[in-house]
């Protein structure tokens, strides 16, 4: 295992309308603030991952778009919402992420199983992730000599 840091977060605020796939104005404002907050707080990311777009949601991609522009990165959106296990395996095992900061934006229902797939200890992350929580970032730190990562819950100050 090599040193790497993964930030796992939920997308920004959404509408009460289940047919609306986009962020609300509050969600768009959060995405803009995250584009400044993440590099200032954690450093510049090298990789961005968001749930693939579907007819039901583009919110994870929309949440990361301002950060992608700010950091001149592309968003990898090849993993569907239910493919969190494959993404977690890729993040844990690939040497491409050694020493890198990776940001993952997902749907809240699959954040807990993704954290489990990342080998985080139960209790280190909310399970279930409450539907009204949009301001939490899970900082997952992998040390070279540990299989289980250290998880820190970080509340966005906005």
FITOR-149896 format. One record per residue: residue in one letter; x, y, z of N, C-alpha, C in turn. Coordinates in steps of 0.2 Angstrom, whole numbers, padded with zeros to 4 digits, always signed. Layout:
<sites>
AXYZXYZXYZ...
</sites>
This chain:
<sites>
X+0004-0006+0000+0000+0000+0000+0004+0006+0000X+0003+0011-0004+0007+0017-0005+0003+0023-0002X+0006+0028+0000+0003+0034+0003-0001+0038-0002X-0007+0039+0000-0012+0043-0005-0018+0045+0000X-0021+0051-0003-0027+0054+0001-0032+0054-0004X-0038+0052-0002-0044+0052-0005-0050+0056-0002X-0052+0061-0005-0058+0064-0002-0064+0062-0005X-0069+0059-0001-0075+0056-0003-0081+0061+0000X-0085+0063-0005-0090+0068-0003-0096+0066-0007X-0102+0069-0004-0108+0069-0008-0109+0075-0013X-0113+0074-0018-0114+0080-0022-0117+0086-0018X-0118+0092-0022-0121+0097-0019-0129+0097-0018X-0132+0102-0015-0139+0101-0014-0143+0100-0021X-0149+0096-0019-0153+0094-0025-0160+0096-0024X-0164+0096-0029-0171+0098-0028-0175+0093-0025X-0181+0094-0022-0186+0090-0020-0189+0086-0025X-0189+0088-0032-0192+0085-0037-0188+0079-0040X-0190+0073-0039-0186+0067-0041-0184+0067-0048X-0188+0071-0052-0186+0071-0059-0181+0076-0061X-0179+0080-0057-0174+0085-0058-0167+0082-0057X-0163+0081-0062-0156+0078-0062-0151+0083-0060X-0152+0090-0059-0147+0095-0058-0147+0097-0051X-0141+0101-0050-0140+0104-0043-0145+0110-0043X-0147+0112-0037-0151+0118-0035-0146+0124-0035X-0149+0130-0035-0144+0136-0035-0140+0135-0029X-0142+0132-0023-0138+0131-0017-0132+0126-0018X-0134+0121-0022-0129+0116-0024-0124+0119-0029X-0126+0123-0033-0121+0126-0038-0117+0131-0034X-0119+0135-0029-0115+0139-0025-0110+0135-0021X-0112+0129-0018-0108+0125-0015-0102+0123-0019X-0104+0121-0025-0099+0118-0030-0094+0124-0031X-0096+0130-0032-0091+0135-0033-0087+0136-0027X-0089+0136-0021-0085+0137-0015-0080+0131-0014X-0082+0125-0016-0078+0119-0016-0072+0120-0020X-0073+0123-0026-0067+0124-0030-0062+0128-0027X-0063+0132-0023-0058+0136-0019-0056+0133-0013X-0061+0130-0009-0060+0127-0002-0055+0121-0003X-0056+0116-0007-0053+0110-0008-0045+0111-0009X-0043+0115-0014-0036+0116-0015-0033+0120-0009X-0037+0125-0006-0034+0129-0001-0033+0124+0006X-0037+0120+0007-0037+0116+0013-0033+0109+0012X-0034+0106+0007-0031+0099+0006-0025+0099+0001X-0024+0104-0003-0020+0104-0009-0023+0103-0015X-0019+0104-0021-0022+0103-0027-0023+0096-0029X-0029+0094-0031-0030+0087-0032-0027+0085-0039X-0026+0079-0040-0023+0076-0046-0028+0072-0050X-0033+0070-0047-0038+0065-0050-0045+0067-0047X-0050+0067-0051-0057+0069-0050-0061+0063-0052X-0065+0060-0048-0070+0055-0050-0077+0057-0048X-0082+0056-0052-0089+0057-0051-0093+0052-0054X-0099+0050-0050-0103+0045-0053-0105+0047-0060X-0106+0042-0065-0108+0043-0072-0115+0047-0072X-0116+0051-0077-0122+0054-0077-0127+0049-0079X-0133+0050-0077-0139+0046-0079-0145+0051-0080X-0151+0048-0082-0156+0052-0083-0159+0055-0076X-0157+0052-0071-0159+0054-0064-0154+0059-0061X-0148+0059-0063-0144+0064-0059-0137+0065-0063X-0135+0072-0063-0129+0074-0066-0125+0078-0060X-0128+0077-0054-0126+0081-0048-0119+0080-0046X-0116+0074-0046-0109+0073-0044-0104+0077-0049X-0106+0076-0055-0102+0079-0061-0102+0087-0060X-0108+0089-0059-0109+0097-0058-0106+0099-0052X-0105+0095-0047-0102+0097-0041-0095+0098-0042X-0092+0094-0046-0084+0094-0047-0082+0099-0053X-0087+0101-0057-0085+0105-0063-0081+0111-0061X-0083+0115-0057-0079+0121-0055-0072+0119-0052X-0072+0114-0049-0065+0112-0046-0061+0109-0052X-0064+0106-0057-0060+0104-0063-0057+0109-0067X-0062+0115-0068-0059+0121-0071-0054+0124-0067X-0055+0125-0061-0050+0128-0057-0043+0125-0057X-0043+0118-0057-0037+0114-0057-0035+0112-0063X-0038+0113-0069-0036+0111-0075-0036+0103-0076X-0041+0100-0073-0042+0093-0073-0048+0091-0077X-0048+0085-0079-0054+0082-0082-0058+0077-0076X-0064+0076-0077-0068+0072-0072-0068+0065-0075X-0066+0060-0071-0067+0053-0074-0074+0051-0071X-0079+0050-0076-0086+0049-0075-0088+0042-0078X-0083+0038-0078-0084+0031-0081-0087+0026-0076X-0088+0027-0070-0090+0023-0065-0098+0025-0064X-0102+0020-0065-0109+0021-0063-0110+0021-0055X-0115+0023-0053-0117+0024-0046-0116+0017-0042X-0118+0012-0045-0117+0005-0042-0110+0002-0042X-0106+0005-0046-0099+0003-0047-0094+0005-0042X-0097+0008-0036-0092+0010-0031-0087+0005-0029X-0088-0001-0029-0083-0006-0027-0078-0007-0032X-0079-0006-0038-0074-0006-0043-0070+0000-0043X-0073+0006-0042-0069+0012-0041-0064+0011-0035X-0067+0009-0029-0063+0008-0023-0057+0004-0024X-0058-0002-0027-0053-0007-0029-0047-0003-0033X-0050+0000-0038-0045+0004-0043-0041+0009-0039X-0044+0013-0034-0041+0018-0030-0036+0015-0025X-0038+0009-0023-0033+0006-0018-0027+0003-0021X-0028+0000-0027-0023-0004-0030-0018-0001-0035X-0021+0004-0038-0017+0007-0044-0011+0011-0041X-0005+0010-0044+0000+0015-0042+0000+0022-0045X-0005+0023-0049-0006+0029-0052-0008+0035-0047X-0011+0032-0041-0013+0037-0036-0008+0038-0031X-0002+0035-0031+0003+0036-0026+0005+0043-0025X+0004+0045-0018+0006+0052-0017+0001+0057-0019X-0004+0055-0022-0009+0060-0025-0015+0061-0020X-0018+0067-0022-0025+0069-0019-0030+0067-0024X-0035+0063-0022-0040+0061-0026-0047+0063-0023X-0051+0066-0027-0058+0068-0025-0063+0064-0028X-0067+0061-0024-0073+0057-0027-0079+0060-0024X-0084+0061-0029-0090+0064-0028-0096+0059-0030X-0100+0057-0025-0104+0051-0026-0111+0053-0024X-0116+0048-0024-0123+0049-0022-0122+0046-0014X-0126+0050-0010-0125+0048-0003-0127+0041-0001X-0132+0038-0004-0133+0031-0003-0128+0026-0004X-0123+0027-0008-0118+0023-0009-0111+0025-0007X-0111+0031-0003-0105+0033+0000-0103+0028+0006X-0107+0026+0010-0105+0021+0015-0103+0014+0013X-0106+0011+0008-0103+0005+0005-0096+0006+0001X-0095+0012-0002-0089+0014-0005-0084+0014+0001X-0085+0017+0006-0080+0018+0012-0079+0011+0014X-0083+0006+0015-0082-0001+0017-0077-0004+0012X-0079-0003+0005-0075-0006+0000-0067-0003+0000X-0067+0003+0003-0060+0006+0004-0057+0004+0010X-0060-0001+0014-0057-0004+0020-0057+0001+0026X-0061+0006+0025-0062+0011+0031-0066+0007+0037X-0064+0008+0043-0067+0005+0049-0074+0007+0050X-0078+0003+0051-0085+0005+0053-0085+0010+0059X-0089+0015+0058-0089+0020+0063-0085+0026+0062X-0081+0025+0057-0077+0031+0054-0080+0035+0049X-0086+0033+0047-0090+0037+0042-0098+0036+0044X-0102+0040+0042-0109+0040+0043-0112+0034+0039X-0116+0030+0042-0119+0024+0039-0126+0023+0043X-0131+0025+0040-0132+0028+0033-0130+0035+0033X-0129+0038+0027-0127+0045+0026-0134+0048+0026X-0135+0053+0030-0142+0056+0030-0143+0060+0024X-0150+0060+0022-0152+0064+0016-0151+0071+0016X-0150+0074+0022-0150+0082+0022-0142+0084+0023X-0138+0079+0023-0131+0081+0024-0127+0082+0017X-0125+0088+0016-0122+0090+0010-0115+0093+0011X-0113+0094+0017-0107+0098+0019-0101+0094+0022X-0101+0087+0021-0097+0083+0024-0092+0080+0019X-0085+0081+0021-0080+0078+0017-0077+0072+0021X-0076+0066+0018-0072+0061+0022-0065+0061+0019X-0060+0063+0023-0053+0063+0021-0050+0056+0023X-0049+0052+0018-0046+0045+0019-0039+0045+0017X-0035+0044+0022-0028+0044+0022-0025+0036+0022X-0022+0034+0017-0018+0028+0017-0011+0029+0018X-0009+0025+0023-0002+0025+0025+0002+0019+0022X+0008+0019+0020+0012+0014+0017+0011+0007+0021X+0011+0008+0027+0012+0002+0031+0005-0001+0034X-0001+0002+0032-0007+0000+0035-0012-0002+0030X-0016-0007+0031-0021-0009+0026-0027-0005+0027X-0029-0003+0033-0035+0001+0035-0033+0008+0035X-0037+0012+0031-0035+0020+0031-0037+0023+0037X-0034+0029+0038-0037+0034+0043-0042+0038+0040X-0048+0039+0043-0053+0043+0041-0054+0049+0045X-0054+0055+0042-0056+0061+0046-0062+0064+0043X-0067+0066+0047-0073+0069+0045-0072+0077+0045X-0073+0080+0039-0071+0087+0039-0078+0091+0036X-0080+0095+0040-0086+0099+0039-0084+0105+0035X-0087+0106+0029-0086+0112+0025-0089+0118+0029X-0085+0124+0029-0087+0130+0033-0092+0134+0030X-0096+0131+0025-0101+0135+0022-0107+0131+0020
</sites>
